Amino acid sequence: MSRSLAEQFNVFRVMHHGTHEKQLSNVFAWLLRVDATHHLGDLFQRILLLRVNKARPSGDQLPLSGFRVLQEVDTTITAEPGKDIADIVLLRDDTAVMIENFETSDGHGHDYESYRTYGSANERQSVVVMLCVRRERQKLSMGWENAVVVAYSEVLDDLRTHLDTDRGWREENPRQNVFINELVDQFVEGPQAMTVQDQLEFIKTMCETGESARYGRRNREAVAAEFAGQVAQHAQRQFEDSRKTLGLIKQSLRRYAEPTLRVLVNEATGGVVQSVSANFQGRWEWSTTLVTGDGEPNIFLAFGPTAATENERAPEPVSDPDYSRVFVARQAGAGIDRIVQTDVSLGEVIAGIDPDDDRLGLTVVALLQENTEEGETASIALPAGPSY
């Protein structure tokens, strides 16, 4: 389950596209244009307007096609232009659909009445539509409660359903099909929770652990919610307990570093380590620092989340890291220039490292000597295990 939450490829996420309403307005305007390169004709106009008509009285329905598509239309009625801009306007001689595109159903300062009045020019039928990712009715005020609210998921689901049945279009337009799939993935489905193989493994695990009976219960939503709640309780307890364990490791590592490790390193280096600190917070909290002097770099004994963070930013990260071990990193400016995975386990740290155990000391000394004797082999013998 944790692997399934990892971010998957999506062109919108790679390009950071869709983080601003103008970017997504461009995409929706492209879908709405009859002669655009999607080669869908007026399909998306019909899909959107069918959704709009569902929210309107049966005797007051809008035409489903024949609209021109405009963007960034100044709807200000006063003589001074540039005060209010409609994201997308669908326009034909008898009807105008004024579309405000935003993440939530929120007018966010736009003038609903100016939108409606602009659309009604030349005796057109005028409808204001809020196109959004999420419906939040409490945010609809100052006239926007009268707008027709349409969610991305509704129109994109309708589009995807149609295209799934149109094999000819998919074969003739493979690139457009991929693009629309990416759009649906990003703004409707989100990253897929599991691949088919993941799903089969999940079913297998449910059967092996006595949870398969859940699949036979009829109220699927209630069963899923109950199961999710139980998993969430376990996850919360595991997270809380694991954080306490990280705290125990930090305390034990700090006690070992001062004075045992400090003395060992200073005996080999002539007194480089001046003090031991464990005061960092946030991503750097799970480490102990050997504070050095005389221009020597500080040394970090990192573990768990901090070791993962340090390994990600290291110039040469440890390949296939084992985060059940203690890592040693060497400071370089605001970052690090070297990180080493030791064979000292976190279980050993919690139990208390034997004062005669010199594995961490040897690794620290090696990194310090490597820094002062660039290009030379350290004179101290290192234990077998990690590659230095």
C-alpha positions as CSV (number, residue, x, y, z in Angstrom):
1,M,0.0,0.0,0.0
2,S,2.8,2.4,0.7
3,R,4.4,1.7,-2.7
4,S,1.1,2.4,-4.3
5,L,1.1,6.0,-2.9
6,A,4.4,6.8,-4.6
7,E,4.1,9.5,-7.3
8,Q,3.6,8.2,-10.8
9,F,4.5,9.8,-14.1
10,N,2.0,12.3,-15.4
11,V,2.9,15.0,-18.0
12,F,0.9,17.6,-16.0
13,R,2.9,16.9,-12.9
14,V,6.2,16.9,-14.8
15,M,5.5,20.2,-16.4
16,H,3.8,21.7,-13.3
17,H,0.9,22.5,-15.6
18,G,-2.5,23.2,-14.2
19,T,-1.2,25.0,-11.1
20,H,-2.8,28.2,-12.4
21,E,-6.4,28.6,-13.7
22,K,-5.1,30.2,-17.0
23,Q,-3.2,27.0,-17.9
24,L,-6.3,24.8,-17.4
25,S,-8.5,27.3,-19.1
26,N,-6.3,26.9,-22.2
27,V,-6.8,23.1,-22.0
28,F,-10.6,23.3,-21.6
29,A,-10.8,26.0,-24.4
30,W,-8.9,23.6,-26.7
31,L,-11.4,20.8,-25.9
32,L,-14.3,23.2,-26.5
33,R,-13.2,24.5,-29.9
34,V,-14.9,22.5,-32.7
35,D,-12.0,22.8,-35.2
36,A,-9.1,22.1,-32.7
37,T,-6.5,19.5,-33.1
38,H,-8.3,17.0,-30.8
39,H,-10.4,16.0,-33.8
40,L,-13.4,15.6,-31.6
41,G,-15.6,18.2,-33.3
42,D,-18.3,19.6,-31.0
43,L,-18.2,16.6,-28.6
44,F,-16.9,18.4,-25.6
45,Q,-19.3,21.4,-26.2
46,R,-22.1,18.9,-26.0
47,I,-20.7,17.2,-22.9
48,L,-20.3,20.4,-21.0
49,L,-23.7,21.8,-22.0
50,L,-25.5,18.6,-21.2
51,R,-24.1,19.0,-17.7
52,V,-25.2,22.6,-17.6
53,N,-28.7,21.7,-18.8
54,K,-29.1,19.1,-16.0
55,A,-29.0,22.0,-13.5
56,R,-31.6,24.0,-15.4
57,P,-35.4,23.7,-15.7
58,S,-36.5,21.3,-18.4
59,G,-38.2,24.2,-20.3
60,D,-35.1,26.4,-20.3
61,Q,-32.5,24.3,-21.9
62,L,-29.4,25.6,-23.8
63,P,-28.4,24.6,-27.3
64,L,-25.7,21.9,-27.2
65,S,-23.4,23.2,-30.0
66,G,-22.7,25.9,-32.5
67,F,-20.6,28.1,-30.1
68,R,-17.5,30.1,-30.8
69,V,-14.9,29.9,-28.0
70,L,-13.4,33.1,-26.6
71,Q,-10.9,33.4,-23.7
72,E,-10.0,36.2,-21.3
73,V,-13.0,38.3,-22.1
74,D,-13.3,41.7,-20.3
75,T,-16.8,41.7,-18.9
76,T,-16.6,45.1,-17.3
77,I,-19.7,47.2,-18.0
78,T,-18.3,50.5,-16.9
79,A,-16.3,52.8,-19.2
80,E,-13.1,51.8,-17.5
81,P,-11.9,48.4,-19.0
82,G,-9.8,45.7,-17.4
83,K,-11.6,45.2,-14.1
84,D,-13.2,41.8,-14.6
85,I,-12.1,39.0,-17.0
86,A,-14.1,35.8,-17.8
87,D,-11.9,32.8,-18.4
88,I,-13.9,31.2,-21.2
89,V,-16.9,32.4,-23.1
90,L,-19.1,30.2,-25.4
91,L,-20.9,32.5,-27.8
92,R,-23.5,32.2,-30.4
93,D,-26.2,34.6,-31.7
94,D,-28.8,33.5,-29.2
95,T,-26.8,32.2,-26.3
96,A,-23.8,33.1,-24.2
97,V,-22.2,30.8,-21.6
98,M,-19.8,32.7,-19.3
99,I,-17.4,30.3,-17.6
100,E,-15.3,31.1,-14.5
101,N,-12.6,28.4,-14.1
102,F,-11.2,28.0,-10.6
103,E,-10.0,25.2,-8.3
104,T,-13.0,25.6,-5.9
105,S,-16.5,26.8,-6.5
106,D,-15.5,30.3,-5.5
107,G,-16.1,33.5,-7.4
108,H,-12.9,34.8,-5.7
109,G,-13.7,38.4,-6.3
110,H,-15.2,38.3,-9.8
111,D,-18.5,40.1,-10.4
112,Y,-21.2,37.6,-11.1
113,E,-23.6,40.2,-12.3
114,S,-21.2,41.7,-14.8
115,Y,-20.6,38.2,-16.3
116,R,-24.4,37.6,-16.6
117,T,-25.1,41.1,-18.0
118,Y,-22.2,40.9,-20.5
119,G,-23.6,37.6,-21.9
120,S,-27.1,39.0,-22.2
121,A,-26.0,41.7,-24.7
122,N,-28.0,41.7,-28.0
123,E,-30.9,39.8,-26.2
124,R,-28.9,36.6,-25.8
125,Q,-29.8,34.0,-23.3
126,S,-27.0,34.3,-20.7
127,V,-25.8,31.6,-18.3
128,V,-22.9,31.8,-15.8
129,V,-21.0,28.6,-15.2
130,M,-18.5,27.8,-12.4
131,L,-16.1,25.1,-13.7
132,C,-14.0,23.8,-10.8
133,V,-12.2,20.9,-9.3
134,R,-14.1,20.8,-6.0
135,R,-17.6,22.0,-5.1
136,E,-17.7,24.1,-2.0
137,R,-21.1,25.5,-1.7
138,Q,-20.3,27.6,1.3
139,K,-18.0,29.7,-0.8
140,L,-20.7,30.6,-3.4
141,S,-21.8,34.1,-2.5
142,M,-22.4,37.6,-4.0
143,G,-24.5,36.1,-6.8
144,W,-22.3,33.1,-7.5
145,E,-24.8,30.9,-5.7
146,N,-26.9,31.4,-8.8
147,A,-24.2,30.0,-11.1
148,V,-24.3,26.5,-12.6
149,V,-21.5,24.5,-10.9
150,V,-19.8,21.9,-13.0
151,A,-16.9,19.8,-11.7
152,Y,-13.9,18.7,-13.8
153,S,-14.6,15.1,-12.8
154,E,-18.1,15.2,-14.4
155,V,-17.2,16.5,-17.8
156,L,-13.9,14.6,-18.0
157,D,-15.5,11.3,-16.9
158,D,-18.1,11.8,-19.6
159,L,-15.4,12.5,-22.2
160,R,-13.4,9.4,-21.1
161,T,-16.5,7.2,-21.2
162,H,-17.2,8.3,-24.8
163,L,-13.7,7.9,-26.0
164,D,-13.5,4.4,-24.4
165,T,-16.2,3.3,-26.9
166,D,-14.7,5.2,-29.9
167,R,-12.0,2.8,-31.1
168,G,-11.7,4.5,-34.4
169,W,-10.8,7.9,-32.8
170,R,-8.3,6.3,-30.5
171,E,-6.5,4.5,-33.3
172,E,-6.4,7.7,-35.5
173,N,-5.5,10.0,-32.7
174,P,-3.1,8.1,-30.3
175,R,-1.3,11.2,-29.1
176,Q,-4.5,13.1,-28.3
177,N,-5.8,10.0,-26.5
178,V,-2.7,9.8,-24.3
179,F,-3.0,13.6,-23.5
180,I,-6.6,13.2,-22.5
181,N,-5.8,10.2,-20.4
182,E,-3.2,12.2,-18.6
183,L,-5.7,15.0,-18.0
184,V,-8.2,12.6,-16.5
185,D,-5.5,11.0,-14.4
186,Q,-4.3,14.3,-13.0
187,F,-7.6,16.1,-12.3
188,V,-10.1,13.3,-11.8
189,E,-8.6,10.1,-10.7
190,G,-5.3,11.2,-9.2
191,P,-2.3,8.8,-9.3
192,Q,-3.5,5.3,-9.7
193,A,-3.6,3.6,-6.3
194,M,-2.5,0.2,-7.6
195,T,-1.5,-1.5,-10.8
196,V,-3.4,-4.7,-11.8
197,Q,-0.5,-6.8,-10.3
198,D,-0.6,-4.7,-7.1
199,Q,-4.4,-5.4,-7.0
200,L,-3.9,-9.1,-7.4
201,E,-1.3,-9.1,-4.6
202,F,-3.7,-7.1,-2.4
203,I,-6.5,-9.6,-3.0
204,K,-4.1,-12.5,-2.2
205,T,-3.1,-10.8,1.1
206,M,-6.7,-10.1,2.0
207,C,-7.4,-13.8,1.6
208,E,-4.3,-15.0,3.5
209,T,-5.0,-12.7,6.4
210,G,-8.7,-13.6,7.0
211,E,-10.0,-10.3,5.5
212,S,-11.6,-11.8,2.4
213,A,-15.1,-11.9,3.9
214,R,-15.3,-8.1,3.4
215,Y,-15.7,-8.7,-0.3
216,G,-18.9,-10.5,0.3
217,R,-20.7,-7.7,2.2
218,R,-23.2,-5.7,0.2
219,N,-22.8,-2.1,1.4
220,R,-19.5,-1.6,-0.4
221,E,-19.0,2.0,0.6
222,A,-19.5,1.2,4.3
223,V,-17.3,-1.8,4.1
224,A,-14.5,0.2,2.4
225,A,-14.9,3.0,5.0
226,E,-14.7,0.6,7.9
227,F,-11.6,-1.1,6.5
228,A,-10.0,2.2,5.8
229,G,-10.7,3.3,9.3
230,Q,-9.1,0.2,10.8
231,V,-6.0,0.6,8.6
232,A,-5.8,4.3,9.5
233,Q,-5.9,3.4,13.2
234,H,-3.1,0.9,12.8
235,A,-1.1,3.4,10.7
236,Q,-1.6,6.2,13.2
237,R,-0.5,3.9,16.1
238,Q,2.5,2.7,14.1
239,F,3.5,6.3,13.2
240,E,3.2,7.5,16.8
241,D,5.1,4.6,18.2
242,S,7.8,4.7,15.5
243,R,8.4,8.4,16.3
244,K,8.9,7.5,19.9
245,T,11.4,4.9,18.8
246,L,13.2,7.5,16.7
247,G,13.5,9.6,19.9
248,L,15.0,6.6,21.8
249,I,17.5,6.1,19.1
250,K,18.5,9.8,19.1
251,Q,19.0,9.7,22.9
252,S,21.0,6.5,22.8
253,L,23.2,7.7,19.9
254,R,23.8,11.0,21.7
255,R,24.8,9.3,24.9
256,Y,27.2,7.1,22.9
257,A,28.7,10.0,21.0
258,E,29.4,11.9,24.2
259,P,31.9,11.0,25.5
260,T,32.7,7.5,24.0
261,L,32.7,8.3,20.3
262,R,34.1,11.8,20.8
263,V,37.1,10.4,22.8
264,L,37.8,7.6,20.3
265,V,37.8,10.1,17.3
266,N,39.9,12.7,19.2
267,E,42.5,10.1,20.1
268,A,42.9,9.2,16.4
269,T,42.8,12.8,15.1
270,G,44.5,14.9,17.8
271,G,41.3,16.4,19.3
272,V,39.3,17.5,16.2
273,V,35.8,17.1,17.8
274,Q,35.0,20.0,20.1
275,S,31.5,19.1,21.1
276,V,28.5,16.9,20.4
277,S,25.1,18.4,19.5
278,A,21.7,17.0,18.7
279,N,19.6,20.2,18.4
280,F,18.4,20.1,14.8
281,Q,14.7,19.9,14.1
282,G,12.4,19.0,11.3
283,R,13.9,16.9,8.5
284,W,17.3,17.1,10.2
285,E,16.1,16.1,13.7
286,W,17.2,12.5,13.5
287,S,20.9,12.9,13.7
288,T,23.8,13.7,16.1
289,T,26.4,16.2,15.1
290,L,30.1,16.0,15.9
291,V,31.1,19.6,16.0
292,T,34.7,20.1,14.9
293,G,37.2,23.0,14.8
294,D,40.3,24.0,13.0
295,G,38.5,24.2,9.7
296,E,37.5,20.5,9.8
297,P,34.0,19.6,8.5
298,N,31.3,18.7,11.0
299,I,30.3,15.1,10.9
300,F,26.6,13.9,11.1
301,L,25.5,10.6,12.5
302,A,22.2,10.3,10.7
303,F,19.5,7.7,10.9
304,G,16.0,7.0,9.6
305,P,14.3,10.0,8.0
306,T,17.3,12.3,8.2
307,A,19.5,9.6,6.7
308,A,17.0,9.4,3.8
309,T,17.1,13.1,3.4
310,E,20.9,13.3,3.5
311,N,21.2,10.5,1.0
312,E,18.9,12.2,-1.5
313,R,21.0,15.3,-1.5
314,A,24.5,13.7,-1.4
315,P,26.6,14.1,-4.6
316,E,27.2,10.3,-4.6
317,P,24.2,8.7,-2.7
318,V,24.4,5.2,-1.2
319,S,22.9,2.8,-3.7
320,D,20.3,0.5,-2.3
321,P,20.4,2.1,1.2
322,D,19.4,0.2,4.3
323,Y,17.7,2.7,6.6
324,S,17.8,0.2,9.5
325,R,21.5,1.3,9.8
326,V,23.3,4.4,11.0
327,F,24.7,6.7,8.3
328,V,27.7,9.0,8.6
329,A,27.8,12.2,6.5
330,R,30.4,14.9,6.1
331,Q,29.4,18.5,5.9
332,A,30.4,20.7,3.0
333,G,29.1,24.3,3.1
334,A,25.4,24.2,3.5
335,G,25.2,20.6,2.4
336,I,27.2,17.4,2.5
337,D,29.9,16.0,0.2
338,R,30.1,12.4,1.4
339,I,27.7,9.9,3.0
340,V,28.5,6.4,4.2
341,Q,26.2,3.6,5.4
342,T,27.7,1.8,8.4
343,D,26.9,-1.7,9.5
344,V,25.8,-0.4,13.0
345,S,22.1,-1.2,13.2
346,L,19.5,0.9,14.9
347,G,18.6,-2.0,17.1
348,E,22.2,-2.0,18.4
349,V,21.9,1.7,19.1
350,I,18.7,1.2,21.1
351,A,20.3,-1.7,23.1
352,G,23.4,0.5,23.7
353,I,26.6,0.3,21.6
354,D,29.4,-1.4,23.5
355,P,32.1,1.1,24.5
356,D,34.7,-1.2,22.8
357,D,32.8,-1.1,19.5
358,D,34.8,1.2,17.2
359,R,32.8,0.8,14.0
360,L,31.3,4.3,14.0
361,G,34.6,5.8,15.2
362,L,36.6,4.2,12.4
363,T,34.1,5.5,9.8
364,V,34.2,9.1,11.2
365,V,38.0,9.1,11.3
366,A,38.2,7.8,7.8
367,L,35.9,10.6,6.5
368,L,38.0,13.2,8.4
369,Q,41.3,11.8,7.0
370,E,39.8,11.6,3.6
371,N,39.0,15.3,3.8
372,T,42.6,16.3,4.9
373,E,44.5,13.9,2.8
374,E,42.7,14.2,-0.5
375,G,43.9,11.6,-2.9
376,E,45.7,9.6,-0.3
377,T,44.6,6.3,1.4
378,A,43.6,6.7,5.0
379,S,46.1,5.2,7.4
380,I,43.5,3.6,9.6
381,A,42.3,0.1,9.0
382,L,38.5,-0.1,8.3
383,P,36.2,-3.0,9.0
384,A,34.8,-5.2,6.3
385,G,31.3,-4.3,5.2
386,P,30.3,-0.9,3.7
387,S,32.3,0.4,0.7
388,Y,34.3,3.4,1.6
